[in-house]
Amino acid sequence: MSGLERFRSALARGALRRPVNFAGFLVCAGLIAYAIYAQFDLHLDPCPLCIFQRIGIASLGVLFLLAALHHPRRWGAGVYAGLLAAAALATIGVAGRQIYLQHLPPWEVPSCGAPLSVMLKFMPVTAVIRKVLSGSGECSLITWTFLGLAMSEWVLLWALALGSLGVAANLRRFRPADSRAR
């Protein structure tokens, strides 16, 4: 039996679900740790959309940890797959909005708004969310790149990969090799 066949067989039995969920949690923890490092050591203050992306990655991490600790069977694993997919899609949406703002011509960038802490103090939470998702000028600034991609682009890629991993580990069921031949 080849390595890929053993992997598929283990995934079909659910034997890899817990380690994959723990790995997803560790990746999310690493991403949040780097975001905190970038804020406090590199002095890159996060814009409101960046904070929402952190919340999305943290949500993915909490869901991965819960899925690993709970280690559900059948429909419970499907529930975690759906929740992970929803959290990943929300994070991808926020990151995509920031990427859109970052690629606007300078004359089309919205003006800067109040800081998130001020908005939360004086506005209802739903209004704050609506205002943040409409974007502001501070969200269009690119202050950090790695391999030619801005941090929001990396968040989008990581959320896509983590969401796919979470759905594959918790939902996808491979049939054993002998049942495919029938």
N, C-alpha and C positions, 0 to 999 in steps of 0.2 A: 504494500500500500504506500503510495507516494505521500509526501508531506502535505500537499494540497488536499488529498483525499482524507487524510487523518484530521486536518483542520476542519473540513466540511462535516465530517462525521462527528467531531467534538462539538461543533456549533449546532448541529442538528439535535444532539442530545441535551443541549443547554449547558454543557460543561464549561464553555468559554464565556458565558454570559456574565458571571460575576467578575472574573479578571478583566474583561473588556470594560465593564462599568467602572471598576476601580481605576483602570487606566484613563478613562475619560475624565473621572474626577481629578486625577493627578494632573492631567494636561490643563484642565480649567484652573486648578489652583496655581499652576505655574504661570498661566497667562495673567491671572489677577496679581500674582506676586510681581511679575514684570511691570504691569501697569502702575503698581504702587511704587516700584523702584524708579520708573520713568518720571513719576510725579515728584517724588521727594529727593531723589539723587540727581536726576537729569534736569530737574526744575521745569518740567513740561506740565503746565496746568491743564487739566482736562476741561474741554468745553461741555455743555449740557448733553450733546449727542454722545460724546465719549463716555460720560457717566452712565447714560442709558445702555451703552454697549457693555460696560462693566457689569451692570445689573444683569444683562442677558447672559453673559458668560458665567457669572456667579450662579444664576438660576440653572444653567446647564450643569454646572458642577454639583449643586445640591441635588438635582434630579439623578445624576449619575451615582452619587453617593447613596441616596435612598434606594435606588434600584439595586446597587451592589449589596447593601446591607439586608434589604428585604428579600432579594433573590426570588422573585415570584415565578410561578409556573403559568403556562398557557395564557389565559386572557389577562392576567396581571402584568405579564411581560409586555403584552400589547398596549396596555394602558400607559406604561412607562415609555414605550416607543412613541406613542402619540404625544405625550407630554414633552418628551425630548425634541420631537419634530416641531412642535409648536414653539418651544423656547428658542430653538435654532432659527426657525423662520422669522420670529420677531427680531432676533438679534441681526439676522441678515438684512431685514428691512431697515432697521435703524442704521446699520453700517452702509447700506446702499444709499440711503438718503444723504449721509455725510459725504460719500464718494461723489454723488451728484453735485452737492454744493461745492466740493473742492474742485470740480472740473467746469464750473460755470465761468464765463468771462467776468473779469473784475467789475464791469458796470452792471451786471445782473445779480451780483451777490447781495442778499438782503442785509439791511443795516444790523449792527450789533444790538442785542437786547440787554435786559437786566441780567445779572448773575443768577444762577439757579437758586441759590440760597435766598435771595431777595424775592424771587417769584414764588417760592414755596411758602414764604412768610406772609405774603399779601394776596395770593391768588388761590382758588380751589385747585386741588390736585389735577382734576380733569383739564382745567384751563392751562395748567403748567405743561402737561403732557402735549396738548394740542400746540401750544406755543413752541415748545422745544422741537417737536417733530416738523414744524414749519421751517425750522433752521434759522440761524442768524450768521452774521459775518464772521464771528469768532470760530464757528464750526467749519468755515471754508479754508482756514489757514492750515497749511501743511508744515509742521515743525519738526517732523521726524520721518525718516525713510530707512528702509532696509531692503536691499536688493531692488531698489527702484520703486518699491511699493510703500504707500503711506500706512500708518497704523490702522486706519479704518479699513483699508483693503486687506490687511493681514487678519483683522477681526472677522471680516466677511469670509475669508478662506477658511479660517479655523472654525467658525460657526458652521459652515457648510460641511467640513470634514467631520466635526464632532456630531452634528445632527445625523449625518449619514451613518456614522459608526454606531450611534445609539439606536437608530432604527434597525440597522442590520443585526446588531447583537441581540436586540430584544424582540424583534418581530420576525425576521427572515427565518424560514425553516427550510433547510436543504433536505431533500430526500436522500436516504442512503443510496450508495452507488448501485446496489443490486435492484432496487425498485425503479430506477430510471430506465433500465433496459426493457422493462415490460411494456 
